[in-house]
Amino acid sequence: MQRRFRSSCGAWAERIGRVTALMLACATCGAAEDIAPEALWDALFAEKPPLVVDVREPEAFAQSRLPRSRNVCTPEEIAALTLDEGQPLVLVAQTEEEARSMAAKAPLPGHAVRVLRGGLAKWPFGLEIHAEELRRRLQGEKPPKLVDVRTSAEYEACRIEGTVHRPLDQIETWGPTLSKAEEIVLGCRTGRRSGLAQDWLARHGFRRVHNLLGGTAGWPYERAGAQCPP
């Protein structure tokens, strides 16, 4: 009887252990908190921004993405990421559910893992966008305002049709004159200077500001509007 009791206790202990492990695993799966778009936008341009990881396929990431984000799309690569002490990790995907699924597969013990609330499908603020995505937006009912931040010589040599010229080194003068309600796309030759302009505007309360990926050098002049004097 005593032997049978011990055997029964051992079996129950084993079962309880398996249930506890399962509960902990489920708790880990649901541990990723969400972060509101407004909070993430402000955090992106803070002194110590979070590490933002876009878990979509590389093709989608190449077309449009959050500023300062990087593309990592496997649980193994995410688990191998190196974060600064106390730096939160934010996973983004087209939907919040996709980001949560990846968070469950690649937990990072000791780090706060969050997911973008609503996913990129609900992101209302600025992005880094490819030329093809910009062309699509320009064909819409409310096209964005195009701002070229290159030098005067570069602008006069060749430019995307419909752009206005606002040199980066004068942004403190022209930046505050822009409308915060207007959707804006910034461009330069490679995207670096326009990225700096996006940072400046973001720190001054502008939230609908995009940066043209690849810059004007990647614009399909032969297939799209351009003003390039011979």
Backbone hydrogen bonds, N-H to C=O, Kabsch-Sander energy under -0.5 kcal/mol:
donor,donor_aa,acceptor,acceptor_aa,energy
5,F,1,M,-2.4
6,R,2,Q,-2.4
7,S,3,R,-2.2
8,S,4,R,-2.2
9,C,5,F,-2.6
10,G,6,R,-2.4
11,A,7,S,-2.1
12,W,8,S,-2.4
13,A,9,C,-2.6
14,E,10,G,-2.2
15,R,11,A,-2.3
16,I,12,W,-3.1
17,G,13,A,-2.4
18,R,14,E,-2.1
19,V,15,R,-2.6
20,T,16,I,-2.9
21,A,17,G,-2.3
22,L,18,R,-2.1
23,M,19,V,-2.6
24,L,20,T,-2.6
25,A,21,A,-2.3
26,C,22,L,-2.5
27,A,23,M,-2.5
28,T,24,L,-2.4
29,C,25,A,-2.2
30,G,26,C,-1.8
31,A,28,T,-1.3
33,E,113,V,-1.1
35,I,115,V,-2.1
40,L,36,A,-2.4
41,W,37,P,-2.7
42,D,38,E,-1.9
43,A,39,A,-2.1
44,L,40,L,-2.3
45,F,41,W,-0.8
45,F,42,D,-0.6
46,A,43,A,-1.5
51,L,88,P,-2.4
52,V,50,P,-0.8
52,V,68,R,-0.5
53,V,51,L,-0.6
53,V,90,V,-3.0
54,D,52,V,-0.5
54,D,70,R,-3.3
55,V,53,V,-0.6
55,V,92,V,-2.6
60,A,57,E,-0.7
61,F,57,E,-2.0
62,A,58,P,-2.0
63,Q,59,E,-0.7
63,Q,60,A,-0.7
64,S,60,A,-1.5
65,R,128,E,-2.0
69,S,66,L,-1.4
70,R,52,V,-2.0
72,V,54,D,-1.6
72,V,70,R,-0.7
78,I,74,T,-2.0
79,A,75,P,-2.6
80,A,76,E,-1.1
81,L,78,I,-1.6
83,L,81,L,-0.6
87,Q,84,D,-2.3
89,L,112,A,-2.9
90,V,51,L,-2.8
91,L,89,L,-0.5
91,L,114,R,-3.0
92,V,53,V,-2.6
99,A,95,T,-1.4
100,R,96,E,-2.3
101,S,97,E,-2.2
102,M,98,E,-1.8
103,A,99,A,-2.3
104,A,100,R,-2.0
105,K,101,S,-1.2
106,A,102,M,-1.5
111,H,108,L,-1.9
113,V,111,H,-0.6
114,R,89,L,-3.2
114,R,112,A,-0.5
115,V,33,E,-2.1
116,L,91,L,-1.7
117,R,35,I,-2.5
119,G,116,L,-1.5
120,L,93,A,-3.0
121,A,94,Q,-2.1
122,K,119,G,-1.6
123,W,120,L,-1.2
126,G,207,R,-1.0
128,E,65,R,-3.1
129,I,127,L,-0.6
129,I,211,N,-2.4
130,H,63,Q,-3.1
134,L,130,H,-2.2
135,R,131,A,-2.5
136,R,132,E,-1.8
137,R,133,E,-2.0
138,L,134,L,-2.4
139,Q,135,R,-1.0
140,G,137,R,-1.4
145,K,183,E,-3.0
147,V,145,K,-0.5
147,V,185,V,-2.9
148,D,164,V,-3.0
149,V,147,V,-0.6
149,V,187,G,-2.7
155,Y,151,T,-2.3
156,E,152,S,-2.4
157,A,153,A,-1.5
158,C,154,E,-1.6
159,R,227,Q,-1.7
161,E,225,G,-0.9
163,T,160,I,-1.7
164,V,146,L,-2.2
166,R,148,D,-2.8
166,R,164,V,-0.6
168,L,149,V,-2.0
170,Q,167,P,-1.8
171,I,168,L,-2.0
173,T,170,Q,-1.8
174,W,170,Q,-1.9
175,G,171,I,-2.7
177,T,174,W,-1.0
178,L,174,W,-0.5
178,L,175,G,-1.6
182,E,179,S,-0.9
184,I,208,R,-2.9
185,V,145,K,-3.1
186,L,210,H,-2.8
187,G,147,V,-2.3
195,G,191,G,-1.1
196,L,192,R,-1.7
197,A,193,R,-2.1
198,Q,194,S,-2.2
199,D,195,G,-2.2
200,W,196,L,-2.3
201,L,197,A,-2.6
202,A,198,Q,-2.6
203,R,199,D,-2.3
204,H,200,W,-0.8
204,H,201,L,-0.7
205,G,202,A,-1.6
206,F,201,L,-2.6
210,H,184,I,-3.3
210,H,208,R,-0.5
211,N,127,L,-2.3
212,L,186,L,-2.6
213,L,129,I,-3.4
213,L,211,N,-0.7
214,G,190,T,-0.6
215,G,212,L,-1.6
216,T,188,C,-4.1
217,A,189,R,-2.1
218,G,214,G,-0.7
218,G,215,G,-1.3
219,W,216,T,-1.3
221,Y,219,W,-2.1
223,R,220,P,-1.8
224,A,220,P,-1.2
227,Q,159,R,-3.3
228,C,226,A,-0.6
